[in-house]
Amino acid sequence: MNLKGWVRTSLIDFPDHIATVLFTGGCNFRCPMCHNSDLVLRPDELPDVPEDEVWAFLDRRAGLVDGVAITGGEPTLQANLAPFLRRLQERGLAVKLDTNGYRPEVLEALLREGLVDYVAMDVKGPPEKYPLLTGRDGLDLARVERSIDLLRSTPVPHELRTTVVPGWLDEEDIEAIGEWIAGARRYVLQQFRPLNTLDPALESLSPYPMERLEEMARRVRGRVGEVIVRA
């Protein structure tokens, strides 16, 4: 695994678990609002996290750390992701996977084998705004839709989530997303953080007030199982 970052203990990254968080290098999107820009643009310049140190830590903390969150970057680009998750499973650790959903074939294989216990998938915006919000033209959005369908149909707990970039996404956009993902188990509206963004110009934006995010959430309730706002 191309590991480029590590938070040894987290109480907020994996619902209902004390988790260690591993960051993979590299991504197939160039989202302007991404706050892990070094992992996306310059992964080769970041020091590697030695896998043997991760395994040693997990063995020492057995019974204390009970989950591992795999994020990035985009973890599904990692060729040896499945073997890595199998090793975690052998240790009795729950696995959370963060993904942008653009590699549904990988997600499907992991779900089929039972290698993930929770999936958090980014839905960047309504389909027509994907080029703006991913920094990529010519995307095959059928791939994103396939991942949404996979999560709607799996018993594995999941959330779909959108980072609400002020001025780029508004109430109508969130309503359109709600229609697109209708039937999902959980939808999370995430507060935008103007820190270390891939596009430095976004660092001058002021996040929407929480009251406005709550209003956006109200507009999509009823279309998905649960809608929450995350600061």
C-alpha positions in Angstrom: 0.0 0.0 0.0 1.2 3.5 -0.9 0.6 5.0 2.6 1.5 8.7 2.9 -0.3 9.7 6.1 -1.4 8.3 9.5 -3.5 9.4 12.4 -2.9 6.8 15.0 -6.0 7.3 17.0 -9.3 9.0 16.1 -12.7 9.1 17.7 -14.4 11.0 14.8 -13.4 9.3 11.6 -15.2 6.0 11.9 -18.7 6.0 13.5 -18.9 4.0 16.7 -15.2 2.9 16.6 -11.9 4.0 18.0 -9.9 4.0 14.8 -6.5 4.5 13.2 -6.7 6.5 10.0 -4.4 5.7 7.0 -4.0 8.1 4.0 -3.2 6.7 0.6 -1.3 8.8 -2.0 -2.7 9.7 -5.4 -6.1 10.5 -6.7 -8.0 10.4 -10.0 -9.8 13.7 -9.3 -8.6 17.2 -8.8 -11.3 18.6 -6.6 -10.6 22.3 -6.0 -11.9 22.2 -2.4 -9.8 19.2 -1.4 -7.9 19.9 1.8 -5.5 17.0 1.3 -3.8 18.6 -1.7 -0.4 17.2 -1.1 -1.7 13.7 -1.2 -3.3 14.5 -4.6 -0.7 16.6 -6.3 2.6 15.6 -4.7 2.3 12.1 -3.2 5.8 11.1 -4.3 7.2 14.0 -2.3 5.7 12.8 1.0 7.4 10.3 3.2 6.1 6.8 3.2 4.4 5.3 6.2 6.0 1.9 6.6 3.5 -0.9 6.7 5.4 -2.8 9.3 5.0 0.1 11.7 1.3 0.1 11.1 1.0 -3.6 11.8 3.1 -3.3 14.9 1.0 -0.4 16.2 -2.2 -2.3 15.6 -0.9 -5.4 17.4 0.2 -3.3 20.4 -3.2 -1.6 20.5 -5.3 -4.7 20.0 -8.5 -4.4 22.0 -8.2 -0.6 22.1 -8.2 0.4 18.5 -11.0 -1.6 16.9 -11.3 0.0 13.4 -9.2 1.3 10.6 -10.3 4.1 8.2 -8.7 4.1 4.8 -8.8 7.4 3.1 -6.7 9.5 0.7 -6.2 10.4 -1.9 -8.4 7.7 -3.5 -7.8 4.3 -1.9 -9.4 2.3 -4.7 -6.5 3.2 -6.9 -4.2 1.0 -4.7 -3.5 -2.3 -6.5 -3.1 -4.2 -3.2 -6.0 -2.7 -1.4 -7.9 -6.0 -1.0 -5.0 -8.0 0.4 -4.4 -5.2 2.9 -8.0 -5.2 4.0 -7.9 -9.0 4.4 -5.0 -8.6 6.8 -7.0 -6.1 8.8 -10.0 -8.5 8.8 -7.8 -11.3 10.1 -6.9 -9.1 13.1 -10.6 -8.6 13.8 -10.5 -4.9 12.9 -13.5 -3.2 11.3 -12.8 -1.3 8.1 -14.1 2.0 6.8 -13.4 3.0 3.2 -13.6 6.6 1.9 -14.0 6.8 -1.9 -15.1 9.1 -4.7 -17.0 6.2 -6.3 -15.2 6.4 -9.6 -14.0 2.8 -9.5 -17.3 0.9 -8.9 -15.7 -2.4 -10.0 -13.3 -2.2 -7.0 -16.1 -1.2 -4.6 -18.2 -4.0 -5.8 -15.5 -6.6 -5.3 -14.7 -5.4 -1.8 -18.4 -5.4 -0.9 -18.9 -8.9 -2.4 -15.9 -10.3 -0.4 -17.1 -8.6 2.8 -13.9 -6.6 3.3 -15.5 -3.3 4.3 -17.8 -2.6 7.2 -18.6 1.1 6.4 -18.3 3.1 3.2 -18.2 6.9 2.9 -18.6 8.0 -0.7 -18.3 11.6 -1.8 -21.0 12.9 -4.1 -19.4 16.1 -5.3 -22.5 17.8 -6.6 -25.3 17.3 -9.1 -24.1 15.6 -12.3 -23.8 18.8 -14.4 -21.4 20.3 -11.9 -19.0 17.3 -11.7 -16.5 18.8 -14.1 -16.3 22.0 -12.0 -16.2 20.2 -8.6 -13.7 17.4 -9.6 -11.4 19.5 -11.9 -12.0 16.8 -14.6 -13.7 17.0 -18.0 -15.1 14.0 -19.8 -15.9 11.9 -16.7 -18.1 8.9 -17.2 -20.8 9.6 -14.6 -22.3 6.2 -15.1 -19.4 5.0 -12.9 -20.4 7.3 -10.1 -24.1 6.2 -10.5 -23.0 2.6 -10.4 -21.3 3.1 -7.0 -24.4 4.9 -5.7 -26.5 2.0 -6.8 -24.1 -0.5 -5.1 -24.4 1.3 -1.8 -28.2 1.7 -2.1 -28.5 -2.1 -2.5 -25.9 -3.3 0.1 -26.6 -4.1 3.7 -23.2 -2.6 4.6 -23.6 0.7 6.5 -22.7 3.6 4.4 -23.0 7.4 3.9 -23.0 9.6 0.9 -21.6 13.0 1.6 -21.2 16.4 -0.1 -18.8 19.2 0.9 -20.9 22.3 0.5 -18.6 24.8 -1.2 -20.1 28.3 -0.8 -21.0 30.0 -4.1 -20.5 26.7 -5.9 -23.3 24.7 -4.4 -26.7 26.1 -3.3 -30.1 24.8 -2.1 -31.2 23.8 -5.6 -28.0 21.8 -6.2 -28.5 19.9 -2.9 -32.1 19.2 -3.9 -30.9 17.8 -7.2 -28.4 15.6 -5.4 -31.1 14.4 -3.1 -33.1 13.2 -6.1 -30.0 11.6 -7.6 -29.2 9.5 -4.5 -32.8 8.9 -3.4 -33.0 5.7 -1.3 -29.5 5.9 0.2 -29.2 5.1 3.8 -27.5 8.3 5.0 -26.6 11.6 3.4 -24.2 14.0 5.1 -23.7 17.7 4.3 -20.2 18.6 5.2 -19.1 22.1 6.1 -16.5 23.5 3.8 -13.1 24.1 5.3 -11.0 26.9 3.7 -7.7 25.4 4.7 -4.9 24.0 2.4 -7.3 23.7 -0.5 -6.1 22.3 -3.8 -7.2 25.6 -5.4 -5.7 28.2 -3.2 -8.3 30.7 -4.3 -10.9 28.8 -2.3 -9.1 29.6 1.0 -10.7 33.1 0.8 -14.2 31.8 0.9 -16.3 32.0 4.0 -18.2 28.8 4.9 -22.0 28.9 4.8 -23.6 29.5 8.2 -24.7 26.3 9.9 -28.3 27.5 9.7 -28.1 27.5 5.9 -26.7 24.0 5.8 -29.6 22.9 8.1 -32.1 24.4 5.7 -30.4 22.5 2.8 -30.7 19.3 4.9 -34.4 19.9 5.5 -35.0 20.1 1.7 -33.7 16.6 1.1 -35.1 14.8 4.1 -37.6 12.2 3.1 -35.6 11.2 0.0 -32.9 9.3 2.0 -33.0 7.4 5.3 -31.1 10.0 7.3 -29.7 13.5 6.6 -27.2 15.1 8.9 -25.0 18.2 8.9 -21.4 17.7 9.8 -19.3 20.7 10.9 
